[in-house]
């Protein structure tokens, strides 16, 4: 299961944990959803409503939830309702609130102390001067390596040229074509 988009005020990791917990409870009676790992959920802010495709579908998402972070139990019932649609059930085949009181008590016990709301993370401002200076130092190091390689290769070529100048005469080194031998 993957939450592909979350524009609500709820924390994505907490929601994933809650949804997995609900799926495990439903899986005890209905069996594990065979494609649970590839299930895609889209979440937005609003009143607790949602829709899901019956059975497996290959769209951008399988379940869309419009949620309010105020009530954990309503959110749980909503997700369970839409999950049963994904299982292939139609409205007449299960109650509107599919979770039992015992299951809701388990959810309350597990998630009562966890806040559904996102925790605001303080963004730290990046020091652009330090960032650019660090990049310049890295570029300098890279070009120094290339310079050293070029100097080494140039020294090799100069050594080979000296060898040719000692070994072969000026005429043999400069004449492009040799005369044909009969």
N, C-alpha and C positions, 0 to 999 in steps of 0.2 A: 504494500500500500504506500502510495506517495501522495503528498499534498503538493500539487503542482503550482497552486497560486493561493495565497492567503492574504486578503486585503482587510480582514477583520482585525479587531483589537486583541485577538486571542493569540497566545503563544503556540507556534506550530508544533514544537516538540511535545508539549503537553497534550495538544489535540491528537497527535499521532499515538501517544501512549493511551489516551482514553479510547480512541477508535479501535486499537488493537485489543484492548481489554474487552470491549463490547463484542468484537468479532469472536474472541475466544469463548465468551459466554454463549453466543448464538451457535457457534460451531459444536457445542456439546449436544444440541438437539438436531441441528440441520446438517452437520458435517462441515468440515473446513471448506471454505470457498476455494476451488481449485486454482483460480488465478488471482488470489489475494495479493501476491507480490507485485502484480502488474496493475492493480487497481489504482486509478488516478482520481483524486478528489480536488475540487475547486471550492474555495471558501470565500465568502464576501460578508460585509457587515449588513445588518438589517434585522428583521424579525425572524424568528425561528421558522423558516420554511426551507424546502428543498425539493429536488427532483432527481430521479435516477432512471437509467435505462433498464428495461426488463432484459435480463440475461446479459450475455457478454456483448459489448459493442466496441468498435474500434474508432472512437472519436477522440477529441482532445481530452475529454474527461468522462468518467462514468457516473460520478455523483457530484451534484452541485448543492452546496449548503449556504444559506443566507442565515447567519447566526448572530445572536446577541450574547455576550459573555456573562449575562446576569444569572442565568439559571442552569446549573450543571445537569439536573435531571431532565429538563425539557430538551436540552441539547443531546443528551444520551438517547432519549426516546426518538428524537428526530433522526439521528444517525442510524439507529437500529431499524427504523421504519424504511429508510432509503436503502439500507444494506439488504433488507429482505427483497426489495425490488430487484437488486442486482442478482440475488439468488434465483430470481425468476418468478417470485410470487406476485400476484395481483392484489388489489385492495381487498377483495372479498375473501381472500384466503388466510388473512391474519388480522388481529385487532389493530386499530390505529396506534395504540401504545403497546408495542410488542414485548417490552421488558416487564417482567413480574416485579412485585414489591421486593422479593428476596434479592433479585438481581440489582434493583435500584439501591438497596441497602449496601450491597457489596461495592457498588460504584461510589456511593457517598462515603463509605468507610475508607476506600482507597484514595479518593481524590478530594476529600473535604478540606484538607490543609494545603492543597496546591492551588495556587491562583491561576486562573485561565488567562488573565490579562498579561500582555507582554511586559516584560521588564525593560524600561527605557535604558538603553546603553548610551553612556556618555561618549560622544565622538571626540576623539582627540584631533586637534588641528595639526596637519602635517607641516613641518618646516621645509618649505620648498627649496630654500638656499642649501640646507644640509643635504637634501635629497639630490639636488643637481650636482653638488660638489662630490658626493659619493659616486654618482654616475661618471663624472669627469675622471676621478681617480681610477675607476675600473677601465675606462677607455684608454687612459694613459698606460696602464699596466698591459692592456691588450696590444697597443701599438709598440710598446717597448719590446714585447715578445716578438712581434713581427719584424721590428728593426734588427734585433739580434739574429733572427733567422736569415734575414736578407744579408747582413754582414757576413755570416758564416758561409752562405752560398756564394757571395761575391769573392771571399777569400779562396774558396775551392776553385772557382773559375780562374782567378788570377794565378794560382799555383799551376793549373793546367796550361795556361798561356805561357808561363815561364818555361815549363817543360818543353812545349813545342818550339819555343824560340831557341832553346839550347840544342834540341835534338835535330831539328830540320833547318835547312838553309832558307834564306829569304825567298829565293826563287820558288822552292817547293811549297812554301807556305802561302804564297800569293797567287800563283798561277792556278786558274780554275780548271782548265782541261789539259790533260797530257796528250802528247802526240801519239797517234796510232802506231802500233808496232806491226811490221809486216811479217 
